[in-house]
Amino acid sequence: MFRPLPVMTVLSVIAFAILILFGNWQWARYEQKMALKDAVPEWAETTGKTLPGTERIVYAYADGDAAWRQVTAFETAEGILFLPVSIHYSIEAPPVAVATVSETLTLRGLWHPPQRRNAFTTPDEPEKGLYYTLDPATLAAALPADQAARVIPRVFEPETLMRTDYPAPQPVPNPLLQPGDSARLPPERHFGYAITWWGLAMALIGVYLAFHHQRGRLRFRRENIQ
């Protein structure tokens, strides 16, 4: 016996459809990004020299852990970019390693859009050289006006970074470099979101049925009347 509540049923059906659609969309993004992992990157190259004294520490969420990357201003023929050079996995920010000499480098990597802040982003601490998004426009504020005007509004992610939380620093693949896709969210996060949305849809069905059962509108066995 089932006597559904009309308004609750309509709203539940709409909510269920929305949750399933969100889950399906996240799953589609997961599959797209997993396919892109096997794509051949369209590598870019940049040549330039580092500018000592412009080092900053920028927070990064990499491989499921908190990390910090040191970036430095990098003078190229096209302009100045803020180049990630090292990564340090830790909750606490490492000290800034200030260079004393300029290095000329030719690097292979990929261009990504700048990171943007959201409502949950921790405020930057420019006086300590700590930033929570790799946004060239924000980092440029600490440069002299002539250099700030030449900052490239994109991020160049090199193929490798130096990992500095090992006993001896060593080069590692850049975990923030995503071939074939400039989005920052890794595919595993989309998989988790898809499961979450689908789980909420199943929970909604459970709540809906439990509510009707409690109100006596859903019975699974015929009651014997004597």
N, C-alpha and C positions, 0 to 999 in steps of 0.2 A: 504494500500500500504506500503510495507516494502522492502527497498533495503539495506541490511546490508553491512557495510564496511568490506571487507574480513580480513585484518590484525587485525583490532580492534576486530572483532568478535572472531577470534581464540584466541587472547590474553585474552579477557574477559572471554571466556569459561574456559581457563586454570586457570585464577585467581579465578573464581567462584568455580571451583572444589577444588582448594587448600583451600580456605576459609571454604567451607563446610566440608572438611576433618578435618581441624583443630578444627572446632566446634564440630564435631562428636567425635573426640578423647578426647576433654575436657569433653564432656558429659559422655563418657564412664568412664573416671577417676572419675567424680562426682558420678556416680552410684556405682562404685567399693568402693569408700571411704565411701559412705553412708551405704553400706552393711557391711563394716568392723566396723562401729561404733557399730553395734549390736553384733559383734563377741566377744566371751569370750577371754579376754586377756591371753596370756601366761606369767603370772607374774614371775618376777625374784625378788630375795631378796639379799640384801647386808648388811653386818654388818661392822661397823668400828667406827672411832672416828674423830671428826672434829679437824682441826689444826688451832687454833686461830692465827690471824694476816695474814691469807691468803685470806680474804674476798675480793670479787670483785663485781662490779655492771655490769650487762650485759643487753643490750637492747633486748626486745622481742616484737613481734607483736602478740598480743593475743586477741581473741574474737573481732577482728576488731578495737582494740585500741592500742595505744602506751603503753608499760609497761616496767618495769625494774625489773630484778630478781637479788637477791643477791646470789652469789655462794661462796662456801668455799671449800678448799681442804679437802678431806675426805680419811683418811688412812684405807685401807682394807687389807685383807690377800693377795689379788691379786695384789695390787698396790695402787696408789693414783688416785682418780678421783675428778673432780670438780663438786660438788653436788649443784644443785639449792635448796635453803631452803626457800625463800620468794619471793613474787611478789608485785609490787607497780605500780598501773595504774596511769600514769602521763606523760605529755610531758617532763617535766624537771626530770633529774635523782635525786633520793633521796640520802642523804648522806650514806656512808658506815657505817654499824653498826658493829664495831669491837668487837669481842668476847674476853673475858679475860680468860675463862676456856674452856677446851675441853669437848665435849659431846660424849658419846658412844651411837650409834643409830643402830637399825635394821629397814630397810626400805623396802617397797615393791614398785615395779615400773617396768619400761620397759627400755631396752637399745635402744638408738638411735645413728645414726652416727653423727659425729660432724657437726656443721654448717660451711658453707664455705662462704667466702667473694665473692662479685661480684663487677662489675664496679660502682654500685650505693651505696655500703656500706660506711657509714661514717667512717673516720679514727679513730682508737682507741686512747684513751688518757691514756696510762699506768700510767703516773705520777699522775693522778687523780683516778686511779682504775676503769676507765670506758672502757668498751669493747662493740662492736656492733655485735659480733658473739660469740656463745658459742662453741669455738674451744679449746679443751684441750691443743693442741700444742702451741697455742698462749698464753694462760693463764699460761702455765708451764714456760714460759720465765722469769717470775718474781720470781720463786722459786729457792732455792739453787740447785746447780747442781746435788747433790745426790738425792734430791726429784724429780726434773724435769725428771731425767732418769727413774723414776718409775711411771710416769703419764700414766694412761690408755687412749688410743686414742679414746675412745668412751664416750658417754654421758649417764649417768643414770638419767632418769626422774622419780622422786618419784611420788607416787599416789596423794599426797597432798602437798600443799605449804601454808605457812603463808601469808595471805594478810595483808599488812601493811599500806594501805592507808585508812583503816577504822579507826574510833575513837579508837577502841580497836582491835588489831591484832587478827585474827581468821583463822583457817584452812579452805582452799577451795580446790576443785578439781584442779589438775594441768592442765591448759588449753593447755599446750604444749605436754602433753602426748597423744599419738594417738595409741590406741590398734589396733593391727593387721597390722599396717603400719608405717614404719619408716620415711616416707616423711613428710616434715614440712608443706606443703601447705594444708590447710583445704578444705573439699569438697565444701564449699560454694564459695571459690575462683574459683574452676573449673567450677561451674555453671555460675558464672559471665563471665568467659572467653568464655565459649561456646556461651552464648547469644551475646557477643561482636563479635565473629567471624561470627556467623550467621547474625548479624545485618550488618556487613560490606559486606557480600555477597548480602544481599537485597539492600544495598545502591549502590553496583556496578551495579546491574540490573537497578536501577533508573537512574544512571548517563549514562549508556549505551543507554537507551531508550531516555532520554532527549537530548543527543548529536545527535542521529539520527533524532529526531524530529526537532531540531534546524537546521540541515543541509538539511531539506526537504526530508529526506529519510524514514520518518515514518509519515503516515497520517492515522487518524482514521475514517475520513468521506470523501466520494467522493465529489470533488469540482464540482459545476455546472458551465458549460461553456455555455455562451449565445452568 
